[in-house]
């Protein structure tokens, strides 16, 4: 049973390198795959695993995210008498520099510490902490059962990345070294493994532990003042804390930079990539919107693209992802691009390897070109 598990989605541990896409929103609120926000996958995993109470450790740029998640009813998290979705706001305090205490703008430990009263008031035996910036599907009930069976202090989720994972684009992550029994003995930072030259066990920033142990780790770390992140504490004490690895064998995408976001978006448009992503896709929930029909003019041509409901297409779209409400006028061409909600591409414009945030207008005859390694990114509501 998962009634004794508290879920937590930790937004204060996100790498924020998504350029203008996260200027006014947190990573969790970034749109992905034509119809979702990144947070949808973490919330869906928890709901589908039977977790009834979820806490969202929020960030300072979470306004649009909070509007998106609401009371959690789209994920079934408002259906439980003693459960549901709670938002733990970021804390903004000014510490006295003379006390040599770190400020609360870096790392998640101090934010977690500010919510110790909440953690202590909960009755759940275990806590399962997951990120929003890593897209995967997992049955957390199996992970929790494995955690109980091994007697580990902490169990972490990882992906075994091999030379076959050519789509992998790892920005900031940890490579886990484990012994023959699956115990983590070392965690080393890894960066831009594309593809992995040698097999790596990539930490997916997801862990389960006793709720009392989390409280103890937070208290101990704040008092020592040595670490800013909870993961830093865990990796620094692998000799004393039994950390066990639990493998995820399915689709995984780590979204921690514009390059990784674009690479994973384009991978979806490859036959194998879309197949991997679409497995059990009906079990991923999102905020329900009123859907309209796709309107295609007889001159429109669409090839190998995802086009969401409500789009109006009169031009050419190839190998691209279009979110709801996009307009592509006559003579306009879009290739290898991600176009978010309600953008307007005027006549004869040309876009290749471009990411447009919501409500961007590309004027008639504009020519926008990026590169696969560095796509051109347009900020929300811009006119280009």
TADAUR-V401873 format. One record per backbone hydrogen bond with DSSP energy under -0.5 kcal/mol. CO is the residue of the C=O (numbers start at 0). NH is the residue of the N-H. If there is no record, write none. Layout:
co | nh
CO | NH
CO | NH
//
This chain:
co | nh
1 | 4
3 | 124
3 | 125
4 | 6
4 | 52
5 | 127
6 | 54
7 | 9
7 | 129
8 | 10
8 | 56
9 | 12
10 | 13
13 | 15
14 | 16
16 | 257
17 | 20
18 | 21
19 | 22
25 | 28
26 | 29
27 | 38
29 | 37
31 | 34
31 | 35
35 | 31
36 | 39
37 | 40
37 | 41
38 | 42
39 | 43
40 | 44
41 | 45
42 | 46
43 | 47
44 | 48
45 | 50
46 | 49
51 | 83
52 | 6
53 | 85
54 | 8
54 | 56
55 | 57
55 | 87
56 | 10
58 | 61
60 | 25
61 | 65
62 | 66
63 | 67
64 | 68
65 | 69
68 | 71
70 | 84
71 | 74
71 | 76
72 | 75
75 | 78
79 | 82
83 | 53
85 | 55
85 | 87
86 | 88
87 | 57
90 | 92
92 | 94
92 | 103
94 | 96
95 | 98
95 | 100
96 | 99
102 | 105
107 | 111
108 | 112
109 | 113
110 | 114
111 | 114
112 | 115
114 | 118
115 | 119
116 | 120
117 | 121
124 | 210
125 | 5
126 | 128
126 | 208
127 | 7
128 | 206
129 | 9
132 | 134
132 | 254
133 | 135
134 | 252
137 | 139
138 | 141
138 | 142
139 | 143
140 | 144
141 | 145
142 | 146
143 | 147
144 | 148
145 | 149
146 | 150
146 | 151
152 | 209
153 | 243
154 | 207
155 | 245
156 | 203
157 | 247
158 | 160
158 | 201
159 | 161
160 | 199
161 | 164
161 | 195
163 | 165
164 | 167
168 | 170
169 | 191
169 | 192
170 | 172
170 | 191
172 | 189
173 | 175
173 | 202
174 | 187
175 | 177
176 | 184
176 | 185
178 | 181
181 | 244
182 | 178
185 | 176
187 | 174
189 | 172
191 | 193
192 | 169
194 | 193
199 | 160
199 | 201
200 | 175
200 | 202
201 | 158
205 | 156
206 | 128
207 | 154
208 | 126
209 | 213
210 | 214
211 | 215
212 | 216
213 | 217
214 | 218
215 | 219
216 | 220
217 | 221
218 | 222
219 | 223
220 | 224
220 | 225
227 | 108
228 | 232
229 | 233
230 | 234
231 | 235
232 | 236
233 | 236
234 | 237
236 | 239
236 | 240
239 | 241
240 | 242
241 | 152
241 | 153
241 | 243
242 | 183
243 | 155
245 | 157
250 | 136
252 | 134
252 | 254
253 | 255
256 | 260
257 | 261
258 | 262
259 | 263
260 | 264
261 | 265
262 | 266
263 | 267
264 | 268
265 | 268
266 | 269
269 | 273
270 | 274
271 | 275
272 | 276
273 | 277
274 | 278
275 | 278
277 | 280
279 | 282
280 | 283
282 | 284
288 | 290
291 | 309
293 | 295
294 | 296
294 | 312
296 | 299
300 | 316
302 | 318
304 | 306
305 | 307
305 | 321
307 | 310
308 | 324
310 | 294
311 | 313
311 | 327
312 | 296
314 | 300
315 | 333
316 | 302
317 | 335
319 | 305
320 | 322
320 | 338
321 | 307
322 | 325
323 | 341
325 | 311
326 | 328
326 | 344
327 | 313
327 | 314
328 | 331
329 | 347
331 | 315
332 | 350
333 | 317
334 | 352
336 | 320
337 | 339
337 | 355
338 | 322
339 | 342
340 | 358
342 | 326
343 | 345
343 | 361
344 | 328
345 | 348
346 | 364
348 | 332
349 | 367
350 | 334
351 | 369
352 | 375
353 | 337
354 | 356
354 | 377
355 | 339
356 | 359
357 | 380
359 | 343
359 | 361
360 | 362
360 | 383
361 | 345
362 | 365
365 | 349
367 | 351
373 | 370
375 | 354
377 | 356
378 | 381
381 | 360
//
